[in-house]
Amino acid sequence: MRRGKFVWLPAFLVFSAGAALAQTQPHMPPPMTVASVVEGQIAAVERLVVDAAEAMPEDRFSFSPETLNIRGSDYRGVRTFGQEVMHIAASNYILWAPLTGEKFPPDFLGGNGPAALKTKAEVLKFMRDSFALGHRAAASLTAQNMLEAPPGGKSPRLHVATFAVAHAYDHYGQMVEYLRMSGIVPPASRGKTD
């Protein structure tokens, strides 16, 4: 009987030491995947776009350089700040919906999103929802399907997912200019030397 107790004691000590050692080891991040890399790209541009949109006061969402009447420049017909935000969101839906199989309303196809959205809060919700779709689209990417076109598409899924990110960065640059023209330092530049 005594002998059985001594057999369990060394096993218990080895197990306890292993558990203690495992708790002191640094947490290893999960291995990178196509989905996690694209997810990181979407999260990065989303932060910039959301922060910039939140920084513009609601009464300036209708601002465009056209309203400044700058001599020697022709800004007629350019998008307003709010339309830039809506354009990013509508494009996100158009590009990412095929990757998830979700449908998007036909009034997104014009590039400026639904005309019924008027307030800053409505526009911000539309934009946030479009990035939520992007996160779902990123999660759908695998090493097996990333080079396949989604149903009804011609370009590979990976290209479509990352093109949406590049497109959002392009229009984020325009949002930054509109913020600066309105006397607002973009959130990403605050606290840094210009």
FENURCOR-V502471 format. One record per backbone hydrogen bond with DSSP energy under -0.5 kcal/mol. CO is the residue of the C=O (numbers start at 1). NH is the residue of the N-H. Records with the same first field share a line. If there is no record, write none. Layout:
CO->NH  NH
//
This chain:
1->5
2->6
3->7
4->8
5->9
6->10
7->11
8->12
9->13
10->14
11->15
12->16
13->17
14->18
15->19
16->20
17->21
18->22
19->23
20->24
21->24  25
33->37
34->38
35->39
36->40
37->41
38->42
39->43
40->44
41->45
42->46
43->47
44->48
45->49
46->50
47->51
48->52
49->53
50->54
51->55
52->56
57->60
58->61
60->63
61->82
63->81
64->67
65->68
66->69
70->73
73->75
75->78
80->84
81->85
82->86
83->87
84->88
85->89
86->90
87->91
88->92
89->93
90->94
91->95
92->96
93->97
96->99  100
97->100  101  102
105->108
106->109
108->111
114->117
116->118
119->123
120->124
121->125
122->126
123->127
124->128
125->129
126->130
127->131
128->132
129->133
130->134
131->135
132->136
133->137
134->138
135->139
136->140
137->140
138->141
142->146
145->148
146->158
148->157
150->153
155->150
156->160
157->161
158->162
159->163
160->164
161->165
162->166
163->167
164->168
165->169
166->170
167->171
168->172
169->173
170->174
171->175
172->176
173->177
174->178
175->179
176->180
177->181
178->182
179->182  184
180->183
186->189  190
187->190
189->192
//
